[in-house]
């Protein structure tokens, strides 16, 4: 396990994970990720001051492709994901939650899609079966409907989940620093960036199994109206910020 970027050859893909008190599930997820990584790939984990042995479990892998960064104080998962992405060195960056399981072929499927799009978003199935959250699946047919996608984000019916997303390295200049007022939904911020750039691909496939449990960062039930309205204000601010930052990223080929 490394604490600094891999040096040579150049890193192909960086998987970025935020961990916090994930000892119950993180081993299974890390195993599913490492099974797909090559020698030119890395798994960057920012542990957000866990107190349950999560860091010890990660260290126990003793795998040179894993880079563990230990926060000294809890900063929240949005900041941890941002830190992991900024510490990564891969040409492609994939996000991963600590408690899911990758399906076979996920890495190559996402990397292939990134050859055509600067941001990619896929679907998921629920680990062990059971109902998905009440929001429609992403469809490849909506890939080029950017205005509709942005409206869907603002209204709340576009199923962008960070655990199913990836982006090219140049998008990091737009994604980070994450606006300081954003305390949740880094995935919607990334989706806004991709749609504003005009280069986001939707995959019909499910590329992971998402574990639904009481400690998921994404809430399972409906929120109160004031909370919903406050969240929509934040999303509008993010949309305006993405438009402002768009010039930081070079255009995708053919866009």
FENTAHU-V680720 format. One record per helix or strand of 2 or more residues. SS is the DSSP state (A for helix, B for strand). FROM is the first residue (numbers start at 1). TO is the last residue. Records with the same first field share a line. If there is no record, write none. Layout:
SS=FROM-TO + FROM-TO
//
This chain:
B=13-19 + 41-47 + 66-70 + 92-96 + 101-102 + 119-126 + 165-168 + 200-210
A=26-34 + 54-59 + 77-87 + 106-114 + 140-142 + 146-155 + 162-164 + 169-175 + 186-197 + 225-248
//
